[in-house]
């Protein structure tokens, strides 16, 4: 499906070591994604180079960060980015793929079974509802990619993170601006803005990783329901 040698070289250029076994699994994941996409809408990107850059390398930039360890919840994971890629890259992760759409959850279960990925939990939940249940403040790390603007995203993710854990938001070139708008929300939710890391994908696209630390418990009033989060993001 993809060009494994090309992917490996792209990763090497970004300082991301990729083993042949990992490249094989990522290739198989891409094949499964494209085939399944014919019956369930999972991605608009189906060409090999596009999958390599916009899905796999993008997710590997996240997965290769030193903070990616322990228990990870991938919020609004969709087709499994970055969660499944992170599990392939770091098989020791305890991964929860959180996705409210049933057809996508079925794909995630199928893909992980086909790839032989063990230690994966599937949560058919909206994050703001999950944080009112057993998933609240359970994880070392929460990730999210293309889910919402950062002020709203923090309310989805930070309540799921235990004190001492982190949230990493995968953003485009406006990550710094989004963080500036979200600092009040982060503080109200028990978080602290820690760092923004900048990257460039092989196709020239700018990426930022916005990292927040969880320094105190999220107040019981949060998260609010999804409608309130969308209409009136915290400031």
Secondary structure as UniProt FT lines:
FT   HELIX           4..13
FT   TURN            14..15
FT   HELIX           20..36
FT   TURN            37..39
FT   HELIX           48..50
FT   HELIX           51..57
FT   HELIX           58..63
FT   TURN            66..67
FT   STRAND          71..75
FT   TURN            78..82
FT   HELIX           83..89
FT   TURN            91..92
FT   STRAND          94..98
FT   HELIX           102..115
FT   STRAND          120..123
FT   HELIX           127..130
FT   TURN            131..137
FT   STRAND          139..145
FT   HELIX           150..157
FT   HELIX           158..160
FT   STRAND          161..171
FT   TURN            173..174
FT   HELIX           175..188
FT   TURN            189..190
FT   STRAND          191..200
FT   TURN            202..203
FT   STRAND          206..214
FT   TURN            220..221
FT   HELIX           226..231
//
